Amino acid sequence: MFKDFLLKKMLKAQGVPEGQVDMVLKMVHKNPELFKTIAAEIEAKTKTGLDQQTAAMQVMQTHQAEIQKLMQG
């Protein structure tokens, strides 16, 4: 519950529209391990010197199929 509140606040602060915030929360609840993996991979890439946005884009592309399945289901 508290994690959801924090995640919602963080996403809104990043400028994510309300409808998308709810969609992201649903996806995280469906497969929390995937998002832990994504976060770890982004962190590893930023430690190599990539900026966070570039690292996130690269990692999201590698997990694109899994994310699309979550969005559809």
PDB file of N, H, CA, C and O in Angstrom:
ATOM      1  N   MET A   1       0.813  -1.180   0.000  1.00  0.00           N
ATOM      2  CA  MET A   1       0.000   0.000   0.000  1.00  0.00           C
ATOM      3  C   MET A   1       0.869   1.261   0.000  1.00  0.00           C
ATOM      4  O   MET A   1       0.697   2.150  -0.834  1.00  0.00           O
ATOM      5  N   PHE A   2       1.804   1.319   0.950  1.00  0.00           N
ATOM      6  H   PHE A   2       1.944   0.597   1.628  1.00  0.00           H
ATOM      7  CA  PHE A   2       2.680   2.476   1.044  1.00  0.00           C
ATOM      8  C   PHE A   2       3.598   2.567  -0.175  1.00  0.00           C
ATOM      9  O   PHE A   2       3.895   3.658  -0.661  1.00  0.00           O
ATOM     10  N   LYS A   3       4.047   1.390  -0.668  1.00  0.00           N
ATOM     11  H   LYS A   3       3.806   0.504  -0.273  1.00  0.00           H
ATOM     12  CA  LYS A   3       4.885   1.375  -1.873  1.00  0.00           C
ATOM     13  C   LYS A   3       4.126   1.953  -3.055  1.00  0.00           C
ATOM     14  O   LYS A   3       4.679   2.710  -3.853  1.00  0.00           O
ATOM     15  N   ASP A   4       2.848   1.589  -3.161  1.00  0.00           N
ATOM     16  H   ASP A   4       2.399   0.975  -2.512  1.00  0.00           H
ATOM     17  CA  ASP A   4       2.019   2.114  -4.248  1.00  0.00           C
ATOM     18  C   ASP A   4       1.931   3.632  -4.174  1.00  0.00           C
ATOM     19  O   ASP A   4       2.036   4.324  -5.187  1.00  0.00           O
ATOM     20  N   PHE A   5       1.740   4.132  -2.975  1.00  0.00           N
ATOM     21  H   PHE A   5       1.655   3.570  -2.153  1.00  0.00           H
ATOM     22  CA  PHE A   5       1.641   5.579  -2.776  1.00  0.00           C
ATOM     23  C   PHE A   5       2.927   6.266  -3.231  1.00  0.00           C
ATOM     24  O   PHE A   5       2.888   7.267  -3.946  1.00  0.00           O
ATOM     25  N   LEU A   6       4.065   5.719  -2.808  1.00  0.00           N
ATOM     26  H   LEU A   6       4.098   4.905  -2.227  1.00  0.00           H
ATOM     27  CA  LEU A   6       5.353   6.313  -3.188  1.00  0.00           C
ATOM     28  C   LEU A   6       5.601   6.222  -4.689  1.00  0.00           C
ATOM     29  O   LEU A   6       6.070   7.176  -5.311  1.00  0.00           O
ATOM     30  N   LEU A   7       5.283   5.071  -5.259  1.00  0.00           N
ATOM     31  H   LEU A   7       4.902   4.296  -4.753  1.00  0.00           H
ATOM     32  CA  LEU A   7       5.476   4.897  -6.698  1.00  0.00           C
ATOM     33  C   LEU A   7       4.586   5.854  -7.476  1.00  0.00           C
ATOM     34  O   LEU A   7       5.025   6.452  -8.458  1.00  0.00           O
ATOM     35  N   LYS A   8       3.337   6.004  -7.043  1.00  0.00           N
ATOM     36  H   LYS A   8       2.980   5.519  -6.245  1.00  0.00           H
ATOM     37  CA  LYS A   8       2.417   6.935  -7.698  1.00  0.00           C
ATOM     38  C   LYS A   8       2.951   8.357  -7.646  1.00  0.00           C
ATOM     39  O   LYS A   8       2.933   9.076  -8.645  1.00  0.00           O
ATOM     40  N   LYS A   9       3.427   8.756  -6.466  1.00  0.00           N
ATOM     41  H   LYS A   9       3.442   8.172  -5.655  1.00  0.00           H
ATOM     42  CA  LYS A   9       3.954  10.099  -6.295  1.00  0.00           C
ATOM     43  C   LYS A   9       5.180  10.338  -7.179  1.00  0.00           C
ATOM     44  O   LYS A   9       5.323  11.403  -7.780  1.00  0.00           O
ATOM     45  N   MET A  10       6.063   9.336  -7.253  1.00  0.00           N
ATOM     46  H   MET A  10       5.947   8.471  -6.765  1.00  0.00           H
ATOM     47  CA  MET A  10       7.266   9.458  -8.060  1.00  0.00           C
ATOM     48  C   MET A  10       6.908   9.581  -9.547  1.00  0.00           C
ATOM     49  O   MET A  10       7.461  10.419 -10.259  1.00  0.00           O
ATOM     50  N   LEU A  11       5.979   8.738 -10.002  1.00  0.00           N
ATOM     51  H   LEU A  11       5.529   8.057  -9.423  1.00  0.00           H
ATOM     52  CA  LEU A  11       5.584   8.784 -11.408  1.00  0.00           C
ATOM     53  C   LEU A  11       4.930  10.117 -11.760  1.00  0.00           C
ATOM     54  O   LEU A  11       5.197  10.681 -12.821  1.00  0.00           O
ATOM     55  N   LYS A  12       4.078  10.618 -10.876  1.00  0.00           N
ATOM     56  H   LYS A  12       3.861  10.160 -10.014  1.00  0.00           H
ATOM     57  CA  LYS A  12       3.428  11.911 -11.119  1.00  0.00           C
ATOM     58  C   LYS A  12       4.462  13.036 -11.158  1.00  0.00           C
ATOM     59  O   LYS A  12       4.353  13.964 -11.960  1.00  0.00           O
ATOM     60  N   ALA A  13       5.463  12.944 -10.287  1.00  0.00           N
ATOM     61  H   ALA A  13       5.552  12.190  -9.636  1.00  0.00           H
ATOM     62  CA  ALA A  13       6.519  13.960 -10.262  1.00  0.00           C
ATOM     63  C   ALA A  13       7.323  13.946 -11.553  1.00  0.00           C
ATOM     64  O   ALA A  13       7.863  14.973 -11.964  1.00  0.00           O
ATOM     65  N   GLN A  14       7.402  12.784 -12.192  1.00  0.00           N
ATOM     66  H   GLN A  14       6.963  11.950 -11.857  1.00  0.00           H
ATOM     67  CA  GLN A  14       8.115  12.656 -13.465  1.00  0.00           C
ATOM     68  C   GLN A  14       7.259  13.128 -14.640  1.00  0.00           C
ATOM     69  O   GLN A  14       7.722  13.160 -15.780  1.00  0.00           O
ATOM     70  N   GLY A  15       6.007  13.493 -14.355  1.00  0.00           N
ATOM     71  H   GLY A  15       5.630  13.467 -13.429  1.00  0.00           H
ATOM     72  CA  GLY A  15       5.141  14.004 -15.409  1.00  0.00           C
ATOM     73  C   GLY A  15       4.320  12.944 -16.117  1.00  0.00           C
ATOM     74  O   GLY A  15       3.780  13.194 -17.195  1.00  0.00           O
ATOM     75  N   VAL A  16       4.222  11.768 -15.528  1.00  0.00           N
ATOM     76  H   VAL A  16       4.661  11.565 -14.653  1.00  0.00           H
ATOM     77  CA  VAL A  16       3.439  10.697 -16.132  1.00  0.00           C
ATOM     78  C   VAL A  16       1.954  10.986 -15.898  1.00  0.00           C
ATOM     79  O   VAL A  16       1.549  11.247 -14.766  1.00  0.00           O
ATOM     80  N   PRO A  17       1.139  10.942 -16.957  1.00  0.00           N
ATOM     81  CA  PRO A  17      -0.295  11.207 -16.811  1.00  0.00           C
ATOM     82  C   PRO A  17      -0.982  10.195 -15.892  1.00  0.00           C
ATOM     83  O   PRO A  17      -0.547   9.048 -15.795  1.00  0.00           O
ATOM     84  N   GLU A  18      -2.043  10.614 -15.228  1.00  0.00           N
ATOM     85  H   GLU A  18      -2.397  11.546 -15.308  1.00  0.00           H
ATOM     86  CA  GLU A  18      -2.749   9.792 -14.238  1.00  0.00           C
ATOM     87  C   GLU A  18      -3.133   8.411 -14.775  1.00  0.00           C
ATOM     88  O   GLU A  18      -2.923   7.408 -14.093  1.00  0.00           O
ATOM     89  N   GLY A  19      -3.685   8.347 -15.971  1.00  0.00           N
ATOM     90  H   GLY A  19      -3.855   9.161 -16.525  1.00  0.00           H
ATOM     91  CA  GLY A  19      -4.086   7.066 -16.555  1.00  0.00           C
ATOM     92  C   GLY A  19      -2.928   6.112 -16.724  1.00  0.00           C
ATOM     93  O   GLY A  19      -3.075   4.907 -16.521  1.00  0.00           O
ATOM     94  N   GLN A  20      -1.785   6.640 -17.091  1.00  0.00           N
ATOM     95  H   GLN A  20      -1.666   7.619 -17.256  1.00  0.00           H
ATOM     96  CA  GLN A  20      -0.604   5.797 -17.264  1.00  0.00           C
ATOM     97  C   GLN A  20      -0.034   5.367 -15.928  1.00  0.00           C
ATOM     98  O   GLN A  20       0.535   4.281 -15.819  1.00  0.00           O
ATOM     99  N   VAL A  21      -0.176   6.203 -14.908  1.00  0.00           N
ATOM    100  H   VAL A  21      -0.637   7.085 -14.996  1.00  0.00           H
ATOM    101  CA  VAL A  21       0.302   5.842 -13.573  1.00  0.00           C
ATOM    102  C   VAL A  21      -0.415   4.577 -13.107  1.00  0.00           C
ATOM    103  O   VAL A  21       0.219   3.649 -12.605  1.00  0.00           O
ATOM    104  N   ASP A  22      -1.728   4.542 -13.273  1.00  0.00           N
ATOM    105  H   ASP A  22      -2.243   5.296 -13.682  1.00  0.00           H
ATOM    106  CA  ASP A  22      -2.505   3.372 -12.868  1.00  0.00           C
ATOM    107  C   ASP A  22      -2.108   2.140 -13.670  1.00  0.00           C
ATOM    108  O   ASP A  22      -2.032   1.039 -13.124  1.00  0.00           O
ATOM    109  N   MET A  23      -1.852   2.322 -14.973  1.00  0.00           N
ATOM    110  H   MET A  23      -1.913   3.216 -15.417  1.00  0.00           H
ATOM    111  CA  MET A  23      -1.443   1.210 -15.814  1.00  0.00           C
ATOM    112  C   MET A  23      -0.098   0.647 -15.345  1.00  0.00           C
ATOM    113  O   MET A  23       0.081  -0.569 -15.285  1.00  0.00           O
ATOM    114  N   VAL A  24       0.837   1.525 -15.017  1.00  0.00           N
ATOM    115  H   VAL A  24       0.692   2.513 -15.066  1.00  0.00           H
ATOM    116  CA  VAL A  24       2.148   1.091 -14.546  1.00  0.00           C
ATOM    117  C   VAL A  24       2.009   0.325 -13.235  1.00  0.00           C
ATOM    118  O   VAL A  24       2.638  -0.719 -13.057  1.00  0.00           O
ATOM    119  N   LEU A  25       1.197   0.832 -12.323  1.00  0.00           N
ATOM    120  H   LEU A  25       0.687   1.680 -12.468  1.00  0.00           H
ATOM    121  CA  LEU A  25       0.987   0.140 -11.046  1.00  0.00           C
ATOM    122  C   LEU A  25       0.416  -1.261 -11.258  1.00  0.00           C
ATOM    123  O   LEU A  25       0.841  -2.209 -10.597  1.00  0.00           O
ATOM    124  N   LYS A  26      -0.534  -1.397 -12.164  1.00  0.00           N
ATOM    125  H   LYS A  26      -0.880  -0.627 -12.700  1.00  0.00           H
ATOM    126  CA  LYS A  26      -1.117  -2.715 -12.452  1.00  0.00           C
ATOM    127  C   LYS A  26      -0.056  -3.663 -13.005  1.00  0.00           C
ATOM    128  O   LYS A  26      -0.011  -4.835 -12.631  1.00  0.00           O
ATOM    129  N   MET A  27       0.797  -3.157 -13.895  1.00  0.00           N
ATOM    130  H   MET A  27       0.761  -2.205 -14.198  1.00  0.00           H
ATOM    131  CA  MET A  27       1.840  -4.003 -14.466  1.00  0.00           C
ATOM    132  C   MET A  27       2.840  -4.442 -13.400  1.00  0.00           C
ATOM    133  O   MET A  27       3.282  -5.591 -13.395  1.00  0.00           O
ATOM    134  N   VAL A  28       3.191  -3.533 -12.505  1.00  0.00           N
ATOM    135  H   VAL A  28       2.832  -2.600 -12.510  1.00  0.00           H
ATOM    136  CA  VAL A  28       4.132  -3.858 -11.432  1.00  0.00           C
ATOM    137  C   VAL A  28       3.536  -4.932 -10.527  1.00  0.00           C
ATOM    138  O   VAL A  28       4.241  -5.841 -10.090  1.00  0.00           O
ATOM    139  N   HIS A  29       2.239  -4.828 -10.246  1.00  0.00           N
ATOM    140  H   HIS A  29       1.666  -4.089 -10.601  1.00  0.00           H
ATOM    141  CA  HIS A  29       1.590  -5.829  -9.400  1.00  0.00           C
ATOM    142  C   HIS A  29       1.528  -7.193 -10.085  1.00  0.00           C
ATOM    143  O   HIS A  29       1.614  -8.222  -9.416  1.00  0.00           O
ATOM    144  N   LYS A  30       1.381  -7.212 -11.404  1.00  0.00           N
ATOM    145  H   LYS A  30       1.311  -6.376 -11.948  1.00  0.00           H
ATOM    146  CA  LYS A  30       1.303  -8.469 -12.134  1.00  0.00           C
ATOM    147  C   LYS A  30       2.643  -9.191 -12.152  1.00  0.00           C
ATOM    148  O   LYS A  30       2.679 -10.419 -12.071  1.00  0.00           O
ATOM    149  N   ASN A  31       3.750  -8.449 -12.257  1.00  0.00           N
ATOM    150  H   ASN A  31       3.720  -7.451 -12.322  1.00  0.00           H
ATOM    151  CA  ASN A  31       5.062  -9.081 -12.350  1.00  0.00           C
ATOM    152  C   ASN A  31       6.120  -8.220 -11.657  1.00  0.00           C
ATOM    153  O   ASN A  31       6.930  -7.578 -12.324  1.00  0.00           O
ATOM    154  N   PRO A  32       6.116  -8.204 -10.332  1.00  0.00           N
ATOM    155  CA  PRO A  32       7.069  -7.355  -9.610  1.00  0.00           C
ATOM    156  C   PRO A  32       8.529  -7.741  -9.854  1.00  0.00           C
ATOM    157  O   PRO A  32       9.413  -6.884  -9.833  1.00  0.00           O
ATOM    158  N   GLU A  33       8.778  -9.029 -10.086  1.00  0.00           N
ATOM    159  H   GLU A  33       8.061  -9.725 -10.103  1.00  0.00           H
ATOM    160  CA  GLU A  33      10.156  -9.478 -10.320  1.00  0.00           C
ATOM    161  C   GLU A  33      10.735  -8.869 -11.600  1.00  0.00           C
ATOM    162  O   GLU A  33      11.916  -8.526 -11.645  1.00  0.00           O
ATOM    163  N   LEU A  34       9.915  -8.737 -12.627  1.00  0.00           N
ATOM    164  H   LEU A  34       8.955  -9.015 -12.591  1.00  0.00           H
ATOM    165  CA  LEU A  34      10.374  -8.123 -13.876  1.00  0.00           C
ATOM    166  C   LEU A  34      10.840  -6.700 -13.616  1.00  0.00           C
ATOM    167  O   LEU A  34      11.880  -6.282 -14.124  1.00  0.00           O
ATOM    168  N   PHE A  35      10.081  -5.959 -12.832  1.00  0.00           N
ATOM    169  H   PHE A  35       9.236  -6.299 -12.419  1.00  0.00           H
ATOM    170  CA  PHE A  35      10.436  -4.566 -12.591  1.00  0.00           C
ATOM    171  C   PHE A  35      11.631  -4.423 -11.649  1.00  0.00           C
ATOM    172  O   PHE A  35      12.356  -3.430 -11.715  1.00  0.00           O
ATOM    173  N   LYS A  36      11.840  -5.403 -10.779  1.00  0.00           N
ATOM    174  H   LYS A  36      11.251  -6.209 -10.726  1.00  0.00           H
ATOM    175  CA  LYS A  36      13.056  -5.418  -9.959  1.00  0.00           C
ATOM    176  C   LYS A  36      14.263  -5.644 -10.858  1.00  0.00           C
ATOM    177  O   LYS A  36      15.303  -5.007 -10.690  1.00  0.00           O
ATOM    178  N   THR A  37      14.117  -6.552 -11.808  1.00  0.00           N
ATOM    179  H   THR A  37      13.272  -7.070 -11.944  1.00  0.00           H
ATOM    180  CA  THR A  37      15.189  -6.836 -12.755  1.00  0.00           C
ATOM    181  C   THR A  37      15.498  -5.611 -13.608  1.00  0.00           C
ATOM    182  O   THR A  37      16.660  -5.260 -13.808  1.00  0.00           O
ATOM    183  N   ILE A  38      14.453  -4.968 -14.105  1.00  0.00           N
ATOM    184  H   ILE A  38      13.509  -5.253 -13.943  1.00  0.00           H
ATOM    185  CA  ILE A  38      14.622  -3.766 -14.925  1.00  0.00           C
ATOM    186  C   ILE A  38      15.353  -2.686 -14.132  1.00  0.00           C
ATOM    187  O   ILE A  38      16.286  -2.064 -14.640  1.00  0.00           O
ATOM    188  N   ALA A  39      14.936  -2.466 -12.898  1.00  0.00           N
ATOM    189  H   ALA A  39      14.179  -2.971 -12.485  1.00  0.00           H
ATOM    190  CA  ALA A  39      15.572  -1.447 -12.055  1.00  0.00           C
ATOM    191  C   ALA A  39      17.054  -1.771 -11.827  1.00  0.00           C
ATOM    192  O   ALA A  39      17.903  -0.880 -11.882  1.00  0.00           O
ATOM    193  N   ALA A  40      17.354  -3.026 -11.575  1.00  0.00           N
ATOM    194  H   ALA A  40      16.665  -3.749 -11.530  1.00  0.00           H
ATOM    195  CA  ALA A  40      18.746  -3.430 -11.349  1.00  0.00           C
ATOM    196  C   ALA A  40      19.593  -3.234 -12.604  1.00  0.00           C
ATOM    197  O   ALA A  40      20.739  -2.791 -12.522  1.00  0.00           O
ATOM    198  N   GLU A  41      19.028  -3.564 -13.759  1.00  0.00           N
ATOM    199  H   GLU A  41      18.097  -3.923 -13.825  1.00  0.00           H
ATOM    200  CA  GLU A  41      19.762  -3.399 -15.014  1.00  0.00           C
ATOM    201  C   GLU A  41      20.004  -1.923 -15.325  1.00  0.00           C
ATOM    202  O   GLU A  41      21.077  -1.553 -15.801  1.00  0.00           O
ATOM    203  N   ILE A  42      19.011  -1.088 -15.058  1.00  0.00           N
ATOM    204  H   ILE A  42      18.139  -1.389 -14.671  1.00  0.00           H
ATOM    205  CA  ILE A  42      19.176   0.354 -15.282  1.00  0.00           C
ATOM    206  C   ILE A  42      20.276   0.883 -14.361  1.00  0.00           C
ATOM    207  O   ILE A  42      21.138   1.652 -14.788  1.00  0.00           O
ATOM    208  N   GLU A  43      20.237   0.469 -13.109  1.00  0.00           N
ATOM    209  H   GLU A  43      19.537  -0.155 -12.763  1.00  0.00           H
ATOM    210  CA  GLU A  43      21.252   0.911 -12.152  1.00  0.00           C
ATOM    211  C   GLU A  43      22.653   0.484 -12.584  1.00  0.00           C
ATOM    212  O   GLU A  43      23.602   1.261 -12.483  1.00  0.00           O
ATOM    213  N   ALA A  44      22.776  -0.742 -13.062  1.00  0.00           N
ATOM    214  H   ALA A  44      22.005  -1.373 -13.144  1.00  0.00           H
ATOM    215  CA  ALA A  44      24.086  -1.237 -13.519  1.00  0.00           C
ATOM    216  C   ALA A  44      24.599  -0.413 -14.696  1.00  0.00           C
ATOM    217  O   ALA A  44      25.786  -0.095 -14.764  1.00  0.00           O
ATOM    218  N   LYS A  45      23.713  -0.071 -15.616  1.00  0.00           N
ATOM    219  H   LYS A  45      22.749  -0.330 -15.561  1.00  0.00           H
ATOM    220  CA  LYS A  45      24.128   0.712 -16.779  1.00  0.00           C
ATOM    221  C   LYS A  45      24.512   2.143 -16.394  1.00  0.00           C
ATOM    222  O   LYS A  45      25.439   2.715 -16.967  1.00  0.00           O
ATOM    223  N   THR A  46      23.800   2.719 -15.427  1.00  0.00           N
ATOM    224  H   THR A  46      23.046   2.255 -14.961  1.00  0.00           H
ATOM    225  CA  THR A  46      24.154   4.077 -15.013  1.00  0.00           C
ATOM    226  C   THR A  46      25.501   4.098 -14.297  1.00  0.00           C
ATOM    227  O   THR A  46      26.209   5.104 -14.329  1.00  0.00           O
ATOM    228  N   LYS A  47      25.853   2.993 -13.653  1.00  0.00           N
ATOM    229  H   LYS A  47      25.278   2.176 -13.627  1.00  0.00           H
ATOM    230  CA  LYS A  47      27.149   2.914 -12.984  1.00  0.00           C
ATOM    231  C   LYS A  47      28.300   2.837 -13.985  1.00  0.00           C
ATOM    232  O   LYS A  47      29.447   3.127 -13.644  1.00  0.00           O
ATOM    233  N   THR A  48      27.988   2.443 -15.226  1.00  0.00           N
ATOM    234  H   THR A  48      27.056   2.207 -15.503  1.00  0.00           H
ATOM    235  CA  THR A  48      29.021   2.395 -16.262  1.00  0.00           C
ATOM    236  C   THR A  48      29.203   3.745 -16.944  1.00  0.00           C
ATOM    237  O   THR A  48      30.078   3.910 -17.794  1.00  0.00           O
ATOM    238  N   GLY A  49      28.358   4.718 -16.559  1.00  0.00           N
ATOM    239  H   GLY A  49      27.647   4.584 -15.868  1.00  0.00           H
ATOM    240  CA  GLY A  49      28.519   6.056 -17.108  1.00  0.00           C
ATOM    241  C   GLY A  49      27.379   6.534 -17.993  1.00  0.00           C
ATOM    242  O   GLY A  49      27.366   7.695 -18.400  1.00  0.00           O
ATOM    243  N   LEU A  50      26.428   5.668 -18.299  1.00  0.00           N
ATOM    244  H   LEU A  50      26.439   4.724 -17.968  1.00  0.00           H
ATOM    245  CA  LEU A  50      25.278   6.097 -19.104  1.00  0.00           C
ATOM    246  C   LEU A  50      24.361   6.966 -18.259  1.00  0.00           C
ATOM    247  O   LEU A  50      24.242   6.770 -17.049  1.00  0.00           O
ATOM    248  N   ASP A  51      23.713   7.931 -18.909  1.00  0.00           N
ATOM    249  H   ASP A  51      23.810   8.090 -19.891  1.00  0.00           H
ATOM    250  CA  ASP A  51      22.724   8.709 -18.164  1.00  0.00           C
ATOM    251  C   ASP A  51      21.493   7.835 -17.956  1.00  0.00           C
ATOM    252  O   ASP A  51      21.285   6.861 -18.681  1.00  0.00           O
ATOM    253  N   GLN A  52      20.683   8.183 -16.971  1.00  0.00           N
ATOM    254  H   GLN A  52      20.852   8.974 -16.382  1.00  0.00           H
ATOM    255  CA  GLN A  52      19.555   7.338 -16.571  1.00  0.00           C
ATOM    256  C   GLN A  52      18.550   7.135 -17.699  1.00  0.00           C
ATOM    257  O   GLN A  52      18.023   6.034 -17.864  1.00  0.00           O
ATOM    258  N   GLN A  53      18.280   8.167 -18.467  1.00  0.00           N
ATOM    259  H   GLN A  53      18.707   9.061 -18.333  1.00  0.00           H
ATOM    260  CA  GLN A  53      17.288   8.048 -19.536  1.00  0.00           C
ATOM    261  C   GLN A  53      17.755   7.074 -20.622  1.00  0.00           C
ATOM    262  O   GLN A  53      16.977   6.237 -21.080  1.00  0.00           O
ATOM    263  N   THR A  54      19.002   7.180 -21.026  1.00  0.00           N
ATOM    264  H   THR A  54      19.634   7.860 -20.654  1.00  0.00           H
ATOM    265  CA  THR A  54      19.534   6.273 -22.049  1.00  0.00           C
ATOM    266  C   THR A  54      19.542   4.839 -21.535  1.00  0.00           C
ATOM    267  O   THR A  54      19.156   3.912 -22.248  1.00  0.00           O
ATOM    268  N   ALA A  55      19.984   4.665 -20.295  1.00  0.00           N
ATOM    269  H   ALA A  55      20.297   5.417 -19.717  1.00  0.00           H
ATOM    270  CA  ALA A  55      20.008   3.334 -19.697  1.00  0.00           C
ATOM    271  C   ALA A  55      18.600   2.741 -19.642  1.00  0.00           C
ATOM    272  O   ALA A  55      18.406   1.570 -19.966  1.00  0.00           O
ATOM    273  N   ALA A  56      17.629   3.539 -19.237  1.00  0.00           N
ATOM    274  H   ALA A  56      17.787   4.491 -18.974  1.00  0.00           H
ATOM    275  CA  ALA A  56      16.244   3.067 -19.147  1.00  0.00           C
ATOM    276  C   ALA A  56      15.720   2.664 -20.520  1.00  0.00           C
ATOM    277  O   ALA A  56      15.060   1.634 -20.654  1.00  0.00           O
ATOM    278  N   MET A  57      16.004   3.460 -21.527  1.00  0.00           N
ATOM    279  H   MET A  57      16.540   4.297 -21.419  1.00  0.00           H
ATOM    280  CA  MET A  57      15.538   3.135 -22.880  1.00  0.00           C
ATOM    281  C   MET A  57      16.135   1.817 -23.368  1.00  0.00           C
ATOM    282  O   MET A  57      15.430   0.994 -23.954  1.00  0.00           O
ATOM    283  N   GLN A  58      17.427   1.615 -23.128  1.00  0.00           N
ATOM    284  H   GLN A  58      17.999   2.283 -22.652  1.00  0.00           H
ATOM    285  CA  GLN A  58      18.084   0.384 -23.559  1.00  0.00           C
ATOM    286  C   GLN A  58      17.493  -0.836 -22.852  1.00  0.00           C
ATOM    287  O   GLN A  58      17.216  -1.858 -23.480  1.00  0.00           O
ATOM    288  N   VAL A  59      17.308  -0.715 -21.554  1.00  0.00           N
ATOM    289  H   VAL A  59      17.533   0.114 -21.043  1.00  0.00           H
ATOM    290  CA  VAL A  59      16.781  -1.839 -20.776  1.00  0.00           C
ATOM    291  C   VAL A  59      15.330  -2.126 -21.162  1.00  0.00           C
ATOM    292  O   VAL A  59      14.940  -3.286 -21.298  1.00  0.00           O
ATOM    293  N   MET A  60      14.539  -1.082 -21.336  1.00  0.00           N
ATOM    294  H   MET A  60      14.856  -0.140 -21.226  1.00  0.00           H
ATOM    295  CA  MET A  60      13.140  -1.281 -21.709  1.00  0.00           C
ATOM    296  C   MET A  60      13.025  -1.951 -23.081  1.00  0.00           C
ATOM    297  O   MET A  60      12.114  -2.747 -23.308  1.00  0.00           O
ATOM    298  N   GLN A  61      13.933  -1.636 -23.979  1.00  0.00           N
ATOM    299  H   GLN A  61      14.673  -0.990 -23.795  1.00  0.00           H
ATOM    300  CA  GLN A  61      13.906  -2.278 -25.293  1.00  0.00           C
ATOM    301  C   GLN A  61      14.182  -3.771 -25.175  1.00  0.00           C
ATOM    302  O   GLN A  61      13.579  -4.573 -25.890  1.00  0.00           O
ATOM    303  N   THR A  62      15.090  -4.151 -24.275  1.00  0.00           N
ATOM    304  H   THR A  62      15.579  -3.500 -23.694  1.00  0.00           H
ATOM    305  CA  THR A  62      15.391  -5.581 -24.137  1.00  0.00           C
ATOM    306  C   THR A  62      14.230  -6.345 -23.495  1.00  0.00           C
ATOM    307  O   THR A  62      14.092  -7.551 -23.700  1.00  0.00           O
ATOM    308  N   HIS A  63      13.407  -5.656 -22.731  1.00  0.00           N
ATOM    309  H   HIS A  63      13.519  -4.677 -22.564  1.00  0.00           H
ATOM    310  CA  HIS A  63      12.267  -6.296 -22.061  1.00  0.00           C
ATOM    311  C   HIS A  63      10.938  -5.920 -22.706  1.00  0.00           C
ATOM    312  O   HIS A  63       9.879  -6.101 -22.105  1.00  0.00           O
ATOM    313  N   GLN A  64      10.993  -5.405 -23.912  1.00  0.00           N
ATOM    314  H   GLN A  64      11.853  -5.258 -24.400  1.00  0.00           H
ATOM    315  CA  GLN A  64       9.806  -4.891 -24.590  1.00  0.00           C
ATOM    316  C   GLN A  64       8.701  -5.942 -24.728  1.00  0.00           C
ATOM    317  O   GLN A  64       7.533  -5.639 -24.485  1.00  0.00           O
ATOM    318  N   ALA A  65       9.047  -7.152 -25.108  1.00  0.00           N
ATOM    319  H   ALA A  65       9.996  -7.398 -25.306  1.00  0.00           H
ATOM    320  CA  ALA A  65       8.027  -8.186 -25.309  1.00  0.00           C
ATOM    321  C   ALA A  65       7.317  -8.515 -24.001  1.00  0.00           C
ATOM    322  O   ALA A  65       6.097  -8.678 -23.979  1.00  0.00           O
ATOM    323  N   GLU A  66       8.073  -8.613 -22.916  1.00  0.00           N
ATOM    324  H   GLU A  66       9.064  -8.480 -22.934  1.00  0.00           H
ATOM    325  CA  GLU A  66       7.473  -8.925 -21.620  1.00  0.00           C
ATOM    326  C   GLU A  66       6.548  -7.800 -21.160  1.00  0.00           C
ATOM    327  O   GLU A  66       5.474  -8.058 -20.617  1.00  0.00           O
ATOM    328  N   ILE A  67       6.962  -6.567 -21.377  1.00  0.00           N
ATOM    329  H   ILE A  67       7.834  -6.358 -21.818  1.00  0.00           H
ATOM    330  CA  ILE A  67       6.153  -5.417 -20.981  1.00  0.00           C
ATOM    331  C   ILE A  67       4.868  -5.361 -21.799  1.00  0.00           C
ATOM    332  O   ILE A  67       3.798  -5.069 -21.267  1.00  0.00           O
ATOM    333  N   GLN A  68       4.981  -5.644 -23.096  1.00  0.00           N
ATOM    334  H   GLN A  68       5.851  -5.881 -23.529  1.00  0.00           H
ATOM    335  CA  GLN A  68       3.791  -5.625 -23.942  1.00  0.00           C
ATOM    336  C   GLN A  68       2.791  -6.691 -23.500  1.00  0.00           C
ATOM    337  O   GLN A  68       1.586  -6.444 -23.524  1.00  0.00           O
ATOM    338  N   LYS A  69       3.268  -7.874 -23.097  1.00  0.00           N
ATOM    339  H   LYS A  69       4.248  -8.075 -23.078  1.00  0.00           H
ATOM    340  CA  LYS A  69       2.373  -8.908 -22.604  1.00  0.00           C
ATOM    341  C   LYS A  69       1.624  -8.428 -21.362  1.00  0.00           C
ATOM    342  O   LYS A  69       0.429  -8.684 -21.213  1.00  0.00           O
ATOM    343  N   LEU A  70       2.334  -7.728 -20.472  1.00  0.00           N
ATOM    344  H   LEU A  70       3.304  -7.519 -20.593  1.00  0.00           H
ATOM    345  CA  LEU A  70       1.689  -7.212 -19.262  1.00  0.00           C
ATOM    346  C   LEU A  70       0.645  -6.160 -19.598  1.00  0.00           C
ATOM    347  O   LEU A  70      -0.399  -6.087 -18.950  1.00  0.00           O
ATOM    348  N   MET A  71       0.923  -5.349 -20.604  1.00  0.00           N
ATOM    349  H   MET A  71       1.771  -5.409 -21.130  1.00  0.00           H
ATOM    350  CA  MET A  71      -0.009  -4.299 -20.987  1.00  0.00           C
ATOM    351  C   MET A  71      -1.279  -4.884 -21.590  1.00  0.00           C
ATOM    352  O   MET A  71      -2.359  -4.314 -21.434  1.00  0.00           O
ATOM    353  N   GLN A  72      -1.158  -6.012 -22.275  1.00  0.00           N
ATOM    354  H   GLN A  72      -0.280  -6.474 -22.402  1.00  0.00           H
ATOM    355  CA  GLN A  72      -2.308  -6.608 -22.934  1.00  0.00           C
ATOM    356  C   GLN A  72      -3.139  -7.471 -21.990  1.00  0.00           C
ATOM    357  O   GLN A  72      -4.350  -7.609 -22.160  1.00  0.00           O
ATOM    358  N   GLY A  73      -2.468  -8.050 -20.989  1.00  0.00           N
ATOM    359  H   GLY A  73      -1.484  -7.937 -20.851  1.00  0.00           H
ATOM    360  CA  GLY A  73      -3.167  -8.998 -20.125  1.00  0.00           C
ATOM    361  C   GLY A  73      -3.723  -8.448 -18.895  1.00  0.00           C
ATOM    362  O   GLY A  73      -4.328  -9.178 -18.110  1.00  0.00           O
TER     363      GLY A  73
END
